[in-house]
């Protein structure tokens, strides 16, 4: 009886301690549901912004890397006017396009923020990954802000840092 109980306890601990290796968002954004048509009667000013992100960073030597989770925030800082995000393109270290996040304009309400999360196990971007965002807004409105938080934790040790986008 002791051995059966010990075996059962060992199996239970093994299953509960295993890492979840999924690389899917828990609550992924349905980009199609967020898409809108651009207003036809408004003349919108268009812009483009760049944001550097890091899927991994080097540690100790160029042969050892640490994988990071990336949270990209797309922020409308206007308190009165919407921002239209036209495209969000994710590139790897070599400048190759990895993916585009939406095909139709996305509306960001005043003071709204949405996020794109690059899972820690998604190493496609590498140490020099980046985003390019195309956007549109009413003239004299506040431009959107793009920033990212990169984080990794292991045991009692963690690393985190941020980057901020620039207008191109």
VEXRODO-550654 format. One record per atom (N, C-alpha, C): x, y, z; residue number from 0. Coordinates in nm, 4 decimals. Layout:
<recs>
c1|c2|c3|i
X|Y|Z|NUM
...
</recs>
This chain:
<recs>
c1|c2|c3|i
0.0816|-0.1190|0.0000|0
0.0000|0.0000|0.0000|0
0.0866|0.1263|0.0000|0
0.1978|0.1210|0.0765|1
0.2885|0.2357|0.0807|1
0.3448|0.2650|-0.0578|1
0.3820|0.1594|-0.1299|2
0.4424|0.1761|-0.2617|2
0.3438|0.2334|-0.3627|2
0.2211|0.1901|-0.3539|3
0.1180|0.2430|-0.4447|3
0.0946|0.3903|-0.4155|3
0.0871|0.4268|-0.2887|4
0.0674|0.5659|-0.2503|4
0.1862|0.6518|-0.2931|4
0.3082|0.5991|-0.2735|5
0.4290|0.6702|-0.3143|5
0.4325|0.6876|-0.4659|5
0.3975|0.5845|-0.5406|6
0.3938|0.5918|-0.6858|6
0.2903|0.6937|-0.7332|6
0.1735|0.6932|-0.6735|7
0.0679|0.7876|-0.7076|7
0.1109|0.9313|-0.6792|7
0.1739|0.9549|-0.5653|8
0.2223|1.0874|-0.5281|8
0.3310|1.1345|-0.6245|8
0.4221|1.0453|-0.6621|9
0.5282|1.0791|-0.7569|9
0.4696|1.1174|-0.8926|9
0.3728|1.0409|-0.9409|10
0.3082|1.0730|-1.0693|10
0.2374|1.2078|-1.0627|10
0.1696|1.2340|-0.9541|11
0.0981|1.3607|-0.9379|11
0.1944|1.4782|-0.9373|11
0.3045|1.4672|-0.8656|12
0.4045|1.5742|-0.8627|12
0.4701|1.5936|-0.9977|12
0.4980|1.4862|-1.0682|13
0.5600|1.4966|-1.2003|13
0.4694|1.5701|-1.2971|13
0.3433|1.5380|-1.2995|14
0.2489|1.6027|-1.3903|14
0.2310|1.7491|-1.3537|14
0.2226|1.7816|-1.2250|15
0.1984|1.9198|-1.1845|15
0.3201|2.0075|-1.2039|15
0.4395|1.9510|-1.2086|16
0.5610|2.0304|-1.2235|16
0.6055|2.0468|-1.3677|16
0.5420|1.9783|-1.4605|17
0.5817|1.9907|-1.6002|17
0.5440|2.1276|-1.6528|17
0.6328|2.1845|-1.7371|18
0.6064|2.3152|-1.7960|18
0.5053|2.3036|-1.9085|18
0.4300|2.4095|-1.9260|19
0.3376|2.4175|-2.0381|19
0.4165|2.4692|-2.1578|19
0.4325|2.3891|-2.2611|20
0.5140|2.4259|-2.3762|20
0.4341|2.4909|-2.4886|20
0.3098|2.5256|-2.4650|21
0.2297|2.5892|-2.5687|21
0.2840|2.7287|-2.5972|21
0.2737|2.7702|-2.7214|22
0.3177|2.9042|-2.7589|22
0.2006|2.9850|-2.8119|22
0.0833|2.9587|-2.7589|23
-0.0350|3.0305|-2.8009|23
-0.0756|3.1289|-2.6933|23
-0.1316|3.2417|-2.7336|24
-0.1833|3.3366|-2.6370|24
-0.2989|3.2743|-2.5615|24
-0.3122|3.3083|-2.4347|25
-0.4244|3.2601|-2.3554|25
-0.5537|3.3222|-2.4069|25
-0.5479|3.4486|-2.4385|26
-0.6649|3.5207|-2.4872|26
-0.6246|3.5982|-2.6124|26
-0.6052|3.5282|-2.7246|27
-0.5550|3.5968|-2.8443|27
-0.6546|3.6990|-2.8978|27
-0.6004|3.8050|-2.9564|28
-0.6842|3.9087|-3.0155|28
-0.7384|3.8582|-3.1475|28
-0.8676|3.8737|-3.1682|29
-0.9285|3.8419|-3.2966|29
-0.9212|3.9690|-3.3807|29
-0.8171|3.9779|-3.4645|30
-0.7917|4.1002|-3.5408|30
-0.9060|4.1307|-3.6369|30
-0.9680|4.0278|-3.6943|31
-1.0792|4.0525|-3.7875|31
-1.1955|4.1208|-3.7176|31
-1.2238|4.0822|-3.5931|32
-1.3328|4.1455|-3.5185|32
-1.3016|4.2903|-3.4831|32
-1.1743|4.3271|-3.4781|33
-1.1352|4.4645|-3.4444|33
-1.1237|4.5535|-3.5677|33
-1.1306|4.4946|-3.6869|34
-1.1079|4.5743|-3.8082|34
-1.2235|4.6702|-3.8350|34
-1.1877|4.7845|-3.8942|35
-1.2842|4.8904|-3.9266|35
-1.2504|4.9460|-4.0639|35
-1.3437|5.0197|-4.1188|36
-1.3175|5.0941|-4.2414|36
-1.2704|5.2334|-4.2034|36
-1.1746|5.2846|-4.2778|37
-1.1287|5.4206|-4.2521|37
-1.2379|5.5195|-4.2906|37
-1.2535|5.6270|-4.2128|38
-1.3531|5.7284|-4.2493|38
-1.3206|5.7898|-4.3851|38
-1.4188|5.7991|-4.4704|39
-1.3957|5.8512|-4.6059|39
-1.3961|6.0038|-4.6102|39
-1.4740|6.0667|-4.5226|40
-1.4860|6.2123|-4.5295|40
-1.3749|6.2846|-4.4538|40
-1.2982|6.2146|-4.3728|41
-1.1886|6.2775|-4.2989|41
-1.0593|6.2645|-4.3775|41
-0.9808|6.3701|-4.3738|42
-0.8470|6.3568|-4.4299|42
-0.7567|6.3157|-4.3142|42
-0.6994|6.1979|-4.3243|43
-0.6175|6.1439|-4.2177|43
-0.4698|6.1612|-4.2493|43
-0.3938|6.1983|-4.1480|44
-0.2485|6.2040|-4.1605|44
-0.1953|6.0643|-4.1327|44
-0.1010|6.0197|-4.2153|45
-0.0458|5.8859|-4.1967|45
0.0975|5.8940|-4.1477|45
0.1372|5.7918|-4.0742|46
0.2729|5.7858|-4.0226|46
0.3194|5.6428|-4.0106|46
0.4462|5.6294|-3.9710|47
0.5091|5.4984|-3.9580|47
0.6020|5.5061|-3.8376|47
0.6024|5.4003|-3.7561|48
0.6901|5.3954|-3.6389|48
0.7663|5.2642|-3.6360|48
0.8827|5.2686|-3.5738|49
0.9722|5.1534|-3.5601|49
0.9879|5.1205|-3.4120|49
0.9899|4.9905|-3.3795|50
1.0106|4.9458|-3.2415|50
1.1042|4.8263|-3.2413|50
1.2160|4.8377|-3.1699|51
1.3056|4.7223|-3.1563|51
1.2565|4.6348|-3.0419|51
1.2648|4.5034|-3.0617|52
1.2295|4.4059|-2.9577|52
1.3350|4.2957|-2.9590|52
1.3389|4.2185|-2.8519|53
1.4389|4.1143|-2.8375|53
1.3706|3.9839|-2.7974|53
1.3681|3.8851|-2.8880|54
1.3163|3.7523|-2.8552|54
1.4166|3.6761|-2.7707|54
1.5429|3.7145|-2.7836|55
1.6493|3.6535|-2.7051|55
1.7626|3.7543|-2.6907|55
1.8414|3.7355|-2.5854|56
1.9602|3.8183|-2.5651|56
2.0771|3.7264|-2.5323|56
2.1961|3.7776|-2.5539|57
2.3163|3.6985|-2.5269|57
2.3519|3.7052|-2.3785|57
2.4076|3.5941|-2.3289|58
2.4498|3.5865|-2.1896|58
2.5847|3.5166|-2.1829|58
2.6780|3.5774|-2.1211|59
2.8146|3.5278|-2.0995|59
2.8959|3.5274|-2.2298|59
2.8476|3.4603|-2.3369|60
2.9166|3.4620|-2.4660|60
2.8128|3.4730|-2.5766|60
2.8611|3.4874|-2.6990|61
2.7685|3.4913|-2.8132|61
2.7112|3.3539|-2.8449|61
2.7552|3.2520|-2.7741|62
2.7065|3.1166|-2.7957|62
2.5954|3.0761|-2.6997|62
2.5662|3.1610|-2.6037|63
2.4609|3.1305|-2.5061|63
2.3588|3.2437|-2.5074|63
2.2320|3.2070|-2.5225|64
2.1268|3.3080|-2.5243|64
2.0210|3.2773|-2.4197|64
1.9474|3.3799|-2.3839|65
1.8340|3.3688|-2.2926|65
1.7095|3.4082|-2.3708|65
1.6103|3.3208|-2.3731|66
1.4841|3.3500|-2.4418|66
1.4009|3.4456|-2.3571|66
1.3300|3.5364|-2.4244|67
1.2490|3.6370|-2.3561|67
1.1050|3.6353|-2.4061|67
1.0131|3.6692|-2.3174|68
0.8752|3.6967|-2.3574|68
0.8684|3.8452|-2.3886|68
0.8057|3.8788|-2.5005|69
0.7952|4.0182|-2.5431|69
0.6486|4.0601|-2.5371|69
0.6217|4.1704|-2.4683|70
0.4892|4.2307|-2.4693|70
0.5014|4.3652|-2.5392|70
0.4385|4.3768|-2.6552|71
0.4394|4.5007|-2.7323|71
0.3090|4.5740|-2.7043|71
0.3177|4.6983|-2.6600|72
0.1990|4.7794|-2.6334|72
0.1795|4.8804|-2.7457|72
0.0583|4.8825|-2.7995|73
0.0189|4.9788|-2.9011|73
-0.0803|5.0720|-2.8322|73
-0.0422|5.1980|-2.8124|74
-0.1176|5.2887|-2.7265|74
-0.1671|5.4122|-2.8004|74
-0.2937|5.4415|-2.7793|75
-0.3492|5.5689|-2.8235|75
-0.3423|5.6621|-2.7031|75
-0.2610|5.7672|-2.7117|76
-0.2436|5.8588|-2.5991|76
-0.3358|5.9797|-2.6062|76
-0.4203|5.9858|-2.7064|77
-0.5171|6.0952|-2.7165|77
-0.6350|6.0686|-2.6229|77
-0.6823|6.1742|-2.5581|78
-0.7996|6.1600|-2.4716|78
-0.9295|6.1841|-2.5479|78
-0.9200|6.2278|-2.6743|79
-1.0422|6.2602|-2.7491|79
-1.0545|6.1941|-2.8854|79
-0.9448|6.1612|-2.9507|80
-0.9504|6.1152|-3.0903|80
-0.9031|5.9709|-3.1054|80
-0.9623|5.8955|-3.1979|81
-0.9153|5.7586|-3.2236|81
-0.7874|5.7584|-3.3070|81
-0.7205|5.6457|-3.3070|82
-0.6053|5.6200|-3.3927|82
-0.6380|5.4955|-3.4728|82
-0.5980|5.4945|-3.5995|83
-0.6178|5.3781|-3.6852|83
-0.4829|5.3126|-3.7085|83
-0.4710|5.1868|-3.6694|84
-0.3499|5.1112|-3.6975|84
-0.3718|5.0382|-3.8289|84
-0.2870|5.0665|-3.9264|85
-0.3048|5.0113|-4.0602|85
-0.2315|4.8788|-4.0785|85
-0.1163|4.8641|-4.0116|86
-0.0386|4.7410|-4.0258|86
0.0616|4.7304|-3.9119|86
0.0858|4.6070|-3.8659|87
0.1899|4.5779|-3.7672|87
0.2714|4.4623|-3.8226|87
0.3933|4.4910|-3.8644|88
0.4797|4.3903|-3.9271|88
0.5959|4.3572|-3.8349|88
0.6200|4.2268|-3.8166|89
0.7237|4.1761|-3.7267|89
0.8369|4.1171|-3.8102|89
0.9605|4.1658|-3.7882|90
1.0777|4.1254|-3.8646|90
1.1806|4.0596|-3.7727|90
1.2605|3.9698|-3.8289|91
1.3653|3.9058|-3.7503|91
1.4951|3.9850|-3.7585|91
1.5991|3.9322|-3.6971|92
1.7297|3.9976|-3.6908|92
1.7863|4.0269|-3.8293|92
1.7587|3.9392|-3.9256|93
1.8099|3.9578|-4.0615|93
1.7247|4.0526|-4.1455|93
1.6141|4.1026|-4.0890|94
1.5265|4.1920|-4.1635|94
1.4204|4.1202|-4.2442|94
1.4071|3.9899|-4.2251|95
1.3053|3.9127|-4.2958|95
1.1714|3.9266|-4.2244|95
1.0651|3.9445|-4.3011|96
0.9312|3.9541|-4.2442|96
0.8911|3.8189|-4.1864|96
0.8548|3.8167|-4.0577|97
0.8091|3.6938|-3.9932|97
0.6584|3.6832|-4.0058|97
0.5879|3.7908|-3.9704|98
0.4413|3.7909|-3.9806|98
0.3887|3.9323|-3.9764|98
0.2681|3.9461|-4.0312|99
0.1925|4.0707|-4.0224|99
0.0695|4.0390|-3.9387|99
0.0382|4.1255|-3.8438|100
-0.0647|4.0919|-3.7456|100
-0.2071|4.1207|-3.7884|100
-0.2307|4.2133|-3.8779|101
-0.3672|4.2350|-3.9259|101
-0.3622|4.2899|-4.0669|101
-0.4684|4.2610|-4.1414|102
-0.4724|4.2988|-4.2819|102
-0.5604|4.4200|-4.3080|102
-0.6471|4.4532|-4.2143|103
-0.7370|4.5674|-4.2278|103
-0.7116|4.6632|-4.1124|103
-0.7471|4.7913|-4.1292|104
-0.7237|4.8885|-4.0213|104
-0.7913|4.8463|-3.8909|104
-0.7242|4.8772|-3.7813|105
-0.7726|4.8504|-3.6458|105
-0.7939|4.9856|-3.5786|105
-0.9055|5.0008|-3.5106|106
-0.9360|5.1247|-3.4394|106
-0.8899|5.1137|-3.2945|106
-0.8155|5.2141|-3.2507|107
-0.7825|5.2282|-3.1096|107
-0.8593|5.3487|-3.0568|107
-0.9490|5.3241|-2.9626|108
-1.0265|5.4318|-2.9022|108
-0.9342|5.5220|-2.8204|108
-0.9791|5.6419|-2.7852|109
-0.8965|5.7286|-2.7004|109
-0.8515|5.6555|-2.5737|109
-0.7240|5.6649|-2.5448|110
-0.6575|5.6052|-2.4289|110
-0.6597|5.4523|-2.4262|110
-0.6956|5.3891|-2.5371|111
-0.6958|5.2429|-2.5419|111
-0.5557|5.1903|-2.5724|111
-0.5252|5.0743|-2.5153|112
-0.4000|5.0029|-2.5410|112
-0.4328|4.8593|-2.5777|112
-0.3670|4.8083|-2.6805|113
-0.3751|4.6661|-2.7111|113
-0.2323|4.6125|-2.7138|113
-0.2196|4.4821|-2.6950|114
-0.0873|4.4218|-2.6887|114
-0.0707|4.3098|-2.7900|114
0.0525|4.2935|-2.8305|115
0.0954|4.1777|-2.9074|115
0.1982|4.1073|-2.8189|115
0.1790|3.9785|-2.7960|116
0.2709|3.9029|-2.7110|116
0.3464|3.8019|-2.7968|116
0.4785|3.8077|-2.7859|117
0.5645|3.7088|-2.8509|117
0.6077|3.6134|-2.7391|117
0.5636|3.4888|-2.7479|118
0.5927|3.3904|-2.6442|118
0.7428|3.3668|-2.6292|118
0.7841|3.3337|-2.5100|119
0.9251|3.3074|-2.4806|119
0.9814|3.1964|-2.5688|119
0.9006|3.0995|-2.6028|120
0.9472|2.9868|-2.6841|120
0.9526|3.0191|-2.8341|120
0.9026|3.1362|-2.8736|121
0.9047|3.1785|-3.0141|121
1.0352|3.2539|-3.0395|121
1.1337|3.1847|-3.0907|122
1.2662|3.2443|-3.1109|122
1.2871|3.2950|-3.2541|122
1.1822|3.3051|-3.3333|123
1.1960|3.3467|-3.4729|123
1.2577|3.4848|-3.4884|123
1.2310|3.5750|-3.3963|124
1.2798|3.7122|-3.4089|124
1.4278|3.7269|-3.3833|124
1.4776|3.6573|-3.2833|125
1.6189|3.6648|-3.2496|125
1.6539|3.7881|-3.1684|125
1.7827|3.8172|-3.1645|126
1.8334|3.9260|-3.0800|126
1.8115|4.0642|-3.1401|126
1.7741|4.0708|-3.2644|127
1.7550|4.2007|-3.3295|127
1.6196|4.2139|-3.3951|127
1.5167|4.1534|-3.3367|128
1.3823|4.1595|-3.3940|128
1.3274|4.3019|-3.3856|128
1.2295|4.3317|-3.4700|129
1.1701|4.4640|-3.4677|129
1.0322|4.4643|-3.5324|129
0.9583|4.5692|-3.5035|130
0.8263|4.5928|-3.5599|130
0.8277|4.7224|-3.6374|130
0.7455|4.7266|-3.7406|131
0.7139|4.8515|-3.8091|131
0.5622|4.8642|-3.8078|131
0.5143|4.9784|-3.7611|132
0.3712|5.0051|-3.7511|132
0.3346|5.1184|-3.8457|132
0.2292|5.0978|-3.9246|133
0.1719|5.2035|-4.0067|133
0.0434|5.2466|-3.9385|133
0.0192|5.3777|-3.9318|134
-0.0971|5.4288|-3.8606|134
-0.1508|5.5543|-3.9277|134
-0.2732|5.5890|-3.8911|135
-0.3372|5.7094|-3.9439|135
-0.4188|5.7737|-3.8322|135
-0.4286|5.9061|-3.8387|136
-0.5062|5.9798|-3.7392|136
-0.5492|6.1140|-3.7967|136
-0.6411|6.1801|-3.7270|137
-0.6828|6.3128|-3.7692|137
-0.5669|6.4092|-3.7514|137
-0.5544|6.5072|-3.8431|138
-0.4458|6.6049|-3.8284|138
-0.4499|6.6715|-3.6901|138
-0.3331|6.7024|-3.6381|139
-0.3155|6.7677|-3.5075|139
-0.3559|6.6803|-3.3900|139
-0.3695|6.5488|-3.4105|140
-0.3958|6.4561|-3.3009|140
-0.2628|6.4038|-3.2480|140
-0.2661|6.3476|-3.1294|141
-0.1457|6.2875|-3.0715|141
-0.1116|6.1591|-3.1457|141
0.0163|6.1450|-3.1787|142
0.0618|6.0222|-3.2445|142
0.0574|5.9061|-3.1455|142
0.0356|5.7842|-3.1947|143
0.0348|5.6677|-3.1050|143
0.1741|5.6416|-3.0484|143
0.1772|5.5698|-2.9375|144
0.3025|5.5328|-2.8721|144
0.3158|5.3813|-2.8795|144
0.4352|5.3358|-2.9139|145
0.4644|5.1936|-2.9226|145
0.5822|5.1649|-2.8305|145
0.5641|5.0702|-2.7393|146
0.6746|5.0300|-2.6532|146
0.6656|4.8812|-2.6249|146
0.7737|4.8273|-2.5701|147
0.7782|4.6832|-2.5433|147
0.8473|4.6567|-2.4109|147
0.8028|4.5508|-2.3460|148
0.8659|4.4996|-2.2252|148
0.9122|4.3584|-2.2570|148
1.0377|4.3304|-2.2316|149
1.0932|4.1980|-2.2491|149
1.1252|4.1435|-2.1104|149
1.0903|4.0163|-2.0867|150
1.1106|3.9590|-1.9530|150
1.1388|3.8102|-1.9638|150
1.2190|3.7628|-1.8687|151
1.2421|3.6202|-1.8518|151
1.2717|3.5964|-1.7050|151
1.2176|3.4873|-1.6529|152
1.2458|3.4513|-1.5143|152
1.2822|3.3035|-1.5090|152
1.3715|3.2717|-1.4185|153
1.4101|3.1335|-1.3968|153
1.4483|3.1206|-1.2500|153
1.3758|3.0379|-1.1777|154
1.4020|3.0248|-1.0354|154
1.3786|3.1575|-0.9658|154
1.4796|3.2066|-0.8966|155
1.4688|3.3335|-0.8262|155
1.5336|3.4474|-0.9025|155
1.5763|3.4217|-1.0236|156
1.6438|3.5236|-1.1016|156
1.5559|3.5672|-1.2179|156
1.5588|3.6941|-1.2478|157
1.4812|3.7447|-1.3598|157
1.5535|3.8574|-1.4298|157
1.5131|3.8803|-1.5532|158
1.5677|3.9913|-1.6300|158
1.4513|4.0572|-1.7023|158
1.4531|4.1891|-1.7049|159
1.3499|4.2607|-1.7798|159
1.4038|4.3965|-1.8221|159
1.3532|4.4449|-1.9335|160
1.3879|4.5781|-1.9811|160
1.2836|4.6222|-2.0823|160
1.2896|4.7488|-2.1192|161
1.1903|4.8050|-2.2104|161
1.2585|4.8698|-2.3299|161
1.1812|4.8855|-2.4367|162
1.2246|4.9650|-2.5515|162
1.1082|5.0548|-2.5916|162
1.1405|5.1641|-2.6593|163
1.0391|5.2589|-2.7027|163
1.0523|5.2850|-2.8519|163
0.9368|5.2967|-2.9170|164
0.9345|5.3180|-3.0607|164
0.9734|5.4585|-3.0988|164
1.0132|5.4728|-3.2248|165
1.0443|5.6044|-3.2810|165
0.9654|5.6220|-3.4104|165
0.9336|5.7444|-3.4434|166
0.8641|5.7731|-3.5681|166
0.9655|5.7690|-3.6823|166
0.9266|5.7050|-3.7913|167
1.0140|5.6985|-3.9095|167
0.9822|5.8135|-4.0040|167
</recs>
